Amino acid sequence: MHVTSRLVWTDKMKSHSKYRNEHMNRRDVLLRSGLGLGALGLNAVLADDDRRINAAAAGSHFGGTAKRVIHFFLNGGPSHVDTFDHKPALAKYAGQSMGENLTTERKTGAAFPSPFKFRPYGESGIEVSDLFSRTAQHIDDIAVIRSMYAQVPNHEPSLMLMNCGDSVQARPSAGAWVLYGLGAENQNLPGFIAMCPGGLPIKDAENWQSAFLPGAYQGTHIDTQHTQLSRLIENIEHPQISTPDQKRQLELLAKWNRQHQAGRFDRRLEARIQSYELAFRMQTDASEAFDIANEPQYIRDLYGDGVHGRQTLIARRLAERGVRYIQLWHGAGQPWDNHENIADNHRRLANQIDQPIAALLTDLKLRGMLDDTLVVWGGEFGRTPTVELSGDGAPKLGRDHNHYGFTVWLAGGGIKGGTVYGATDELGFRAAEDPCSVHDLHATMLHALGLDHKKLTYRYAGRDFRLTDVHGNVIEEILA
């Protein structure tokens, strides 16, 4: 403290305009003294962050096949044994108790056959349930991973694991890592967008957080239940001030912010400045990108009516315009967490997105974009092959959470279509053949984008972090 006082109040420093009438904390003292030389290196780091955000960084480690990701996230845990993992044994053992071999979170009873019909599709003959009969028309472009497993049967940690690579600690989301690694292609749109209609999912914006990465890599949330641009994107338009006046205001604000930032080296301030500037640039580009009225009617009919058809079409438009990572949430308000009456509830939910997913795959292929767009489908875990029981022991005709085995599929972006990787056991309870962790999935996604998951690191708190932590292996078998 004595050192601080001497530095602040010497006559020489009082005469210097930079220090006049300014309170200095200990950090300021160190920055402006000999130790402040280290801040010169930090300037270079911040400049590098700017380059990565403000231009498509040549950050790939090798020639990736994909340039962007469109991720369908089915919130709540869709049942794999009712969608992409056919288990005839459930009908064989229907009504029979599975004993203590299946440890479940809640009390479950006998084997519960799927109420949906499965049949083979495409030249590959991969079986898919009639819940996704339209998506199944593209099965020869899809690689189905039937041996996924997570860590716990709870939504919150499993959502964090699937989206951020860690079920406990706050970590950057996959979208943030991709944007950090590859940079943005479009200066007037966010590089990472999460579309989630009708409210936020469990864990809210943590699902698309940047955590310790600079805030500019944070996902931008769009509530696609709205159609009016001013409600779709908050504060996109100023109700009173013209665009030229706004530009002058922004220039003045930027000048003040840069003056305030000088010598402080605060990444949060840098992210805030970039946020202001991006918001201004978005006023024109976002209006055009989110307006599906610009699409011909036959394209809108292809995707179908409703919020999920609309947001999936918007996703294709954003992908065309250089957005790196687009996450399409389904089931935030009414999740796939069907502990009871799964026949009606899964049918209702699948009817909302089967057509949009199939339309996207068709549209991307016709435009020549499927080859460099990685499409991912899945939730945070699967569901039990046994029926869930109520408190009095009566079957609820639904399924409990199951993290021991579930399904995720990928398409496009260098994925070998018409393939199945791994398998669950006879009943579909546990990953039994080629178990695939969430870290393996993330490693494979990054590989398709030309990023080595072991080299995509960020130094924080004295160590190098990565999306896959110290785990993960690329699933070579599903790569073309």
N, C-alpha and C positions, 0 to 999 in steps of 0.2 A: 504493500500500500504506500510506503514512503517513496518507493521508486516512482509510482504513478504520480504522486503529488509533485515531485520534482520535475517530471517530464511535462506535466500539464501547465505548470505555473512559472516556469522560467521565462524571463523577459523575452529571450530570443524566440521561444515558441509562441508566446502571446502575440508577438508581432507578425507571425506567419498566418495568412488568411485561412490556411487549411485547418489550423488548430484553434482559431479564435472562437470563443463561446461554445466550445464543443466538449461534452462530457466523454471521457475515455474510460472504457473498462479494461480489465487486464488483457483480454484478447487483443484489443486495439493497440495496447502498448507493445505487445510482442510482435504484432504484425508490422508496426512502424519502427521497430528497433531491429537489431541484427537478426533475430529469429524470423523477422518478416521476409527475409530472402526466400524462405521456403514457399511463401505465397506466390512467388513468381512461377513456380512449378504448377501450383494449383490453377493459376490463370490458364495455363496450357491445357489442363484437364477440362476446365470449363469450356474452353474454346473447342476442344474435341467433342464435348457433348453437343455444342451448337452445331458442329458440322454433321454429326450423326442425325440430329433431328431435322436440320434444315436442308439436307441433301441426301439423296440415296447413297448411303455409304458403301464403299467397296469393302464391306465388312465380312463377306462370306469367306469361309475357310477353303472352299473348293466349289466347283461348279454344281450348284444345286439345281434340282429339276423344278422346284416350286418357287414362286415369287411371293406368294401370299397364302393366308389360311382363312377359310370360312368354317367356323366351328359351331355345329348344332349341339347345344347343351340341354339335355332333357333333365330338368331339375326334379329331384326326388327319387330317382332310381327306377328306370324302366325295367321290366322283367325280361331277362334274356331268354328264358324258356318259353316266352310267349311272343318273341319277335324273331331273333336270328339264331337261336340255338335249340333246334328241335330235339326233344327227348321222348321218344316213343315209350320208354320204360315207365314214364309217369302214368300212362294208361294201363300198362301191365300191372303196376302195383297200386292202382287207384284204390283208395279206401283202406290201404294197409298202413299200419304204423311203421315209421322208419326208426323207431326206438331212440336210443341216445347217440346214434352215429352222427346226427345232424344237430350241432349246437347252434341255436338261434337266439337272437336277442329277446324276442317275445315267445310265448308258448305257441308252438305249432303242432299240428297233428299228422294226419295221413298224407301220403303222396297225392298231389293235386294236379291232374292232367290239365293241359292247356285247353281253354275253351275255344281256341282259335285253330284253324286248319293250316297246316304247312304243306307246301308243294315245291318241287324243284323249279328253278328258273334259269334261263339262259343256257349257253353251251356248257357252262361249268356245272350246271345241275345243283347249285347250292340251294338248300331248302330255306325258305323264308315264310313267315306266317302271313295270313291274309290281312293282318293289321297294316303291313307295309307292302301291299301288292303292287303299288305304282313304283315305289322306290326299287322294288325287286326286279323291275324291268331293266334296271341298270346293274344287275349283280355282276356282270362280266367286267365292269369297271371298278368293282368294290373288292377290297380285302377285308375279310371279317376276322377279327381277333376274338376267339371264343374263350380265351384262357386268362382274361384280365383278373387281377385281384388287388384289393386295397388293404388298409390296415385295421380299420375298426368299422363296426356297423352303425355309425352315427353320421347324420347329415353334415354337421358343421365341419368336423375334421376331414371328412371324405371330400367335401367340396373344396376345402383348402388344398388337400393333396392333389386332386385332379387339376385344379386351376393354377396352383402356385408351387406344387412340388414338395410341400411340407404340411403335415396335418396339425402342427402345434405352433411353430414360430411364424411370425409375420415375414413373408417372403414375396418377392416380385412375382407377378403372374406370368404365365407363359406368353401372353400377348406383349407384355412389357419387355420380356427378354428378347422376343423376336424383333420388336421395334428397336431396341437397343443394339441388337446385332446387325441389322440390315439397314436401319435408317428409314426415313420417310421418302416416298416417291412424289408425293403431292404436298406442296407447301401451304395449300389453302384448306386442307382437310386434316383432321386428326389421323395419325397413323394407326391407331388402335381404337376401335369402336365396339361397345357392348350394347346391343339392342335387347331391351328387356321390357316387354309391355305389361302394364297393369300392376306395377309395383316391383320392388326389389326382391331378390331371392334371399334365402338365409345367408347370413354373413355380409349382406349388402354389397357395398362397393369394394370390400376386401377381395371379392372374386376377381376383380380386374385392377388390383392395386399395383403401384410401382414400388411400394415399400422403400427400401434404402436406395433404389435406383433414383436418379433425378426425376422430379415430378412430371417432367414433360413426357415421360413414357407411360404415365397413367392412362388407363382406358377411359374413353369418354362415353358416358351413359346416355342412351337415347330411349325415351319412353314412347315406343311406337304404337301405343294405343291411340295417340293423337295423330291427326292428319294435317292440321293447320301448322305451318312451319314455325310460327311464333310460340306454339305450345310444344311442338316436337323437340325444338332446341331452345332452351331458355335464353332470353336476352339476345337473340340473334338479330333483332331489329330494334332500333331506337325509335320510340313513338313520336319524338319531337325534333331531334337534331338531324340535319342532313348528313349525307355521307362525307362531303368535303369538310364540314365542320368537325365531324367525328375524327377524321384523319388528322386534322390540326390538333385536336384534343389529345389524340393518341401520341402524336409526336412530342407534345409538351410533357405528357405523362411519362413517356419513355425517357426523355431527357432528365426529368427529376428522379426517376427510378434508377437510372444509370449513375447519377451523382450519389444517390443514397447507397447504391451497391458498391461503389468504389471503396476498396479497402476492406470490405466486409466478407466477400467471398462466400455468400450464403446461397446454397443451391436452391433453397425454397424460394428465395427472391427471384433467382434466374428463371425458375419454372413459372412463377407468377407473371413475370414480364412476357415470357413466350406465350402464356395463356391469353393475355390481353391482345397480343399481336395476332395470334391465330384466330381468336374470336372475331376480330375485325376482318381479316382476310376471308373468313368463312361466310360472310354475309352474302357474297355473290355465289361462290361455288357450292355452298351447302344448299342454298335455295334451289339450285338446278339439280344437284345430285339426289336430293330426297323427294323430288317431284316426279312421281311415277306417271303423271298425266302426260309426260313427254314420250312415254312408251306407246307403241301401237297397241290397239285393242287386243289383237290376237296374243301378244305377249302377256298382257295383263290377265287374259282369260287362261293362259297356260298356267300361271301361278295360282289363280283362283282368288275368290273373294276372301275377305277377312284379314285380320291383323297379321297373321303369320305368312300369308301369301304376299302381303304388301311388304313386310320387312325383309322377306327373302329376296324379293325383286330389288329392293333397295340395296341389299347386300351385294347383288351382282353389279349394280351401278357403282357402288363404292369400290368394288374390286377393280372395275374397269378404270377407275380414277386414281388408283395407286394406293388405296388403304391397305396396309400390311396384314392386319389381323382383325377379323370381323367375327364377333361372337353373337350367335343368335340364340337367345334364351327361350325355352319353352317350358311352361308349367310353373312360372314364378308364383302366380296367384293360385292356380289349381294344379298342384304338382303331380308327378307320376308316382307319388308315394301312396299307392293303393293297397292299403291293409285290408280292405274289404271290397267286395263286388268288383273284382278286377276285370270281369268280362265287360261290363258296361263302361267302367271308368277308363280302362286302357283303350277301348274302342273309340270313345269320344275324343280322347287326347290324340290318338293316332290319326283320326280323321282330320284334325286341324293341320297336321304338318306333312302327311304322306305326299299329298299333291305338290306342295311347295318344294319339298326336297327333290322329288322326281323332276319337277320343272327346272330347278336350278341345274341339275346334272345335264338335262337336255340342252338348256340354254348355253351353259358353259361350253359344252361339246360343239354345238353349232357355231359358236363364235371363236372356236379354237383356243379357248381359255382353260379348258379342263387340264390340259397338259402341264400348265404352270400354276394351277390353283389346287392347293391341298384342302380337301373337304373332310371334316372329321365329324363323327356322330357318336353320341353316348352320354351317359350320366355319371353320377359319382359312385354308384355300385349297382348290383343287380337285386334280384329278389329270390326268396326261397322256393324250392320245388314242392315244399309242403304247405298245407293250408294253415293260415293263421287262425287261432282260436280266441274266442271271447272269454271274458272272465268266468262264465259258467261252463266253459268247455265246448260251446257250440261253434261250428265252423263259420267264419266270417266271409268265406269265399274270396279271400284276398291273400296276399303274400307278404311276409316280413322282409326286412332288410337282409341282404346277403352280400358281404364283401369278399367272401372266399372265392367266388367265381362269377364273372359276368362278361358282357360283350361290348366291344367298341369296334366301329368300322371306319375305314379310310378309303378315299377315292381320289383320283387325279394326281397331279403333282409328282409323277414318277412312281406311283404305287402300282404294283402288279395286280390288276383286276382279276376277278374270278378265282380268288384264292381264299383259303381258310387257314388260319394259323392257330395252333393249339386246340385244346378241347377241355371241357369239364368232364366230370365223372358221369357214370351212367344216368344219374338222376339230374345232373346239372347243378350240383351243390358247390363243388370245389374244383378249382383249376387243377387238372390232373396231368395234362400233356403240354409241355412247353409253357409253363406258367409265365405270364407276362405282367411285370409290375408297372405301375404308373410311370416310374422313372424310365423304364424301357420304352413306353409309349412316347414320352417327351423326347427322349434321345432320338427316336425314329423320326418324329415330326421335325426336329431341328435339322437332322441329316438331310431330309428332303429339301429343306430350305438352303442347304449348302453350309450349315453351321455344325461344327464339331462340339457336341455338348460338353466335352471335357476342356475345351479351349474357350468357350463362351463364358468368361468369368468377370466378376466385378469385385474389386477389393473394398471391403467394409469391415470396420471394427478389427482390423489387424489380420484378416484372412481373406482368401479368395473364395467367393461364393459362386455357385452356378445353379441353374434350374434343377438339375438332377442330383445336387448335393455331391455325395461320393458314390453314387449308384448309377445304374442305367447301362443297357446294352442296346445297340441298334438292332432292330429285327430285320436282318438282311433278307429273310425269306419272302417278305412282302414288298420288296423293292424291285422295280422293273430293271 
